[in-house]
């Protein structure tokens, strides 16, 4: 299902931790030949930079000092995103257990969230932006807003292969992340929810494309 989007079109994809937002966003972006933007990777970059600087991620002022004193860069490519810390590609390092444990703490800081949101708003559409607050805060006027969910067990099964921890540990980590995120993030009221618990990646992407086309209707 391939169709062209208006040049000013922004699609947002929010969702629960480990719900497959990045993979689904990549699939949608590839089908529509547009970039995808991962806000989560930006938060992970901030968390990694703070950890590398031996900074207490619970202290917002200290994390902000790291942002100010180091060069943090985000590059939106099709079909992937890259992040750079002081000129070094650290994309792979951002997907580690220690960053997993720090990123939710970092993302609770209001000024860090404001910094991430500003970086994303500077990008030129069309694109699909995935992560936290995309539909409700960052792009409240987005043409299409999607929210991806799945059961914690399904999400843990999908992620355990990527982490050197047991299924039980991963599921507990995901449920703890859900609880923390619920305090700070809410889906946009007009977001369309997609439960991917019983869908594989291809099915989820195709369903999302159908929803996007249905939402945009005569615009395409």
C-alpha positions in Angstrom: 0.0 0.0 0.0 2.0 2.9 -1.3 0.7 6.5 -1.6 2.2 10.0 -1.5 1.8 12.3 1.5 1.4 16.1 1.4 4.8 17.8 2.0 3.6 19.3 5.3 2.3 16.0 6.6 3.4 14.7 10.0 2.4 11.3 11.3 3.0 10.5 15.0 3.4 7.1 16.5 3.4 7.0 20.3 3.2 3.8 22.4 4.3 1.7 25.3 7.9 0.8 26.0 9.1 -2.1 23.8 5.9 -2.1 21.8 7.8 -2.1 18.6 7.4 1.6 17.8 10.8 1.9 16.0 10.2 -1.2 13.9 6.7 -0.2 13.0 7.7 3.4 12.2 10.5 2.2 10.0 8.1 0.0 8.1 5.6 2.8 7.6 8.4 5.2 6.6 9.8 2.7 4.1 6.4 2.1 2.6 5.7 5.9 2.3 9.3 6.8 1.3 9.6 9.3 4.2 12.1 9.6 7.1 11.2 8.3 10.5 12.2 10.2 13.6 12.9 8.3 16.9 12.5 10.6 19.9 13.4 7.6 22.1 16.9 7.5 20.5 17.4 11.1 21.4 16.5 10.3 25.0 18.9 7.4 24.9 21.6 9.6 23.6 21.1 12.0 26.5 21.2 9.1 29.0 24.3 7.7 27.4 26.1 11.0 27.5 25.2 11.5 31.2 26.4 8.0 32.0 29.7 8.5 30.1 30.2 11.7 32.1 29.6 9.8 35.3 26.6 12.0 36.0 23.8 11.2 38.4 20.9 10.9 35.9 18.4 11.7 38.7 19.7 15.3 38.9 18.2 17.3 36.1 20.7 20.2 36.4 23.6 17.8 36.0 22.0 16.1 32.9 21.3 19.6 31.4 25.0 20.5 32.0 26.0 17.4 30.0 23.8 18.5 27.1 25.3 22.0 27.2 29.0 20.8 27.4 28.9 18.0 24.9 28.0 17.8 21.2 24.8 15.7 20.8 23.7 15.2 17.2 20.8 13.4 15.7 20.6 12.3 12.0 17.4 11.2 10.4 18.1 8.7 7.6 15.9 6.4 5.6 15.4 3.8 7.0 17.3 4.4 10.2 18.4 7.1 12.7 21.9 7.7 13.9 23.1 9.6 16.9 26.5 11.1 17.6 28.3 12.1 20.8 31.2 14.4 20.4 31.6 13.4 16.8 31.4 9.6 17.5 28.6 7.4 16.2 27.1 5.9 19.4 23.9 4.5 18.0 24.7 0.9 19.0 25.8 2.0 22.5 22.4 3.6 23.1 20.8 0.2 23.0 22.4 -1.4 26.1 21.1 -2.5 29.5 22.6 0.4 31.4 20.9 2.9 29.1 17.7 0.9 29.4 17.8 1.5 33.1 18.7 5.2 32.9 16.5 6.5 30.0 13.2 6.5 31.9 14.8 8.5 34.7 16.3 11.0 32.2 13.0 11.3 30.3 11.2 12.4 33.5 13.1 15.7 33.6 10.9 18.5 32.1 13.8 20.5 30.6 15.3 17.4 29.0 12.0 16.6 27.5 11.7 20.2 26.2 15.2 19.9 24.7 14.3 16.7 22.9 11.0 18.1 21.6 12.8 21.2 20.3 15.2 19.1 18.3 12.4 17.2 16.7 10.3 20.2 15.9 13.2 21.7 13.9 13.0 18.8 11.4 11.3 19.4 8.0 8.2 17.2 7.1 6.9 15.0 5.8 8.0 12.3 8.3 6.7 9.9 10.9 7.8 10.8 14.5 7.7 8.0 17.0 8.3 8.0 20.8 6.8 9.8 23.8 4.5 12.8 23.7 4.6 13.0 19.9 0.9 13.3 19.3 -0.2 15.0 22.5 2.6 17.5 23.0 5.2 17.8 20.2 2.9 17.7 17.2 -0.7 18.3 18.5 -1.8 19.2 14.9 -0.3 16.1 13.3 -2.4 14.7 10.4 -2.5 11.2 11.8 -1.8 10.1 15.4 -1.2 6.4 16.2 -0.7 4.8 19.6 0.9 1.3 19.7 0.2 -1.2 22.5 0.8 -4.8 23.3 0.7 -6.9 26.5 3.8 -6.7 28.8 4.4 -10.4 28.2 4.4 -10.1 24.4 6.7 -7.0 24.6 9.1 -8.9 26.9 9.2 -11.9 24.6 10.1 -9.5 21.7 12.8 -7.7 23.6 14.5 -10.6 25.6 16.5 -11.7 22.6 18.1 -8.2 22.5 19.1 -8.2 26.1 21.3 -10.4 28.3 18.6 -10.9 30.9 15.9 -13.4 31.6 12.3 -13.1 30.3 11.1 -12.4 33.9 13.6 -9.6 34.4 12.8 -8.0 31.1 9.1 -8.2 31.7 9.5 -6.6 35.2 11.6 -3.9 33.7 9.0 -3.1 31.0 6.2 -3.0 33.6 8.3 -0.7 35.8 8.8 1.5 32.7 5.1 1.5 32.0 4.4 2.7 35.5 6.9 5.5 35.3 5.8 6.6 31.8 2.1 6.6 32.9 2.9 9.5 35.3 4.5 11.6 32.6 2.9 10.7 29.3 -0.6 10.2 28.0 -1.8 9.3 24.5 -3.3 12.1 22.5 -7.1 12.1 22.9 -7.5 11.7 19.1 -4.9 9.0 18.7 -5.9 5.7 17.0 -4.8 2.8 19.1 -3.2 -0.3 17.6 -2.9 -3.5 19.8 -0.1 -5.6 18.2 -0.2 -8.4 20.7 -1.6 -10.8 18.1 0.0 -9.2 15.0 3.5 -9.7 13.6 5.5 -6.7 12.4 4.3 -6.9 8.8 0.7 -7.1 9.8 1.1 -4.2 12.2 2.6 -2.0 9.5 -0.1 -2.9 7.0 -2.8 -2.2 9.5 -1.2 1.2 10.3 -1.0 2.1 6.6 -4.7 1.3 6.2 -5.5 3.5 9.2 -3.3 6.3 7.8 -4.9 6.2 4.4 -8.4 6.0 6.0 -7.6 9.0 8.2 -6.3 11.2 5.4 -9.1 10.3 3.1 -9.4 12.7 0.2 -6.1 14.4 1.0 -4.1 11.7 -0.8 
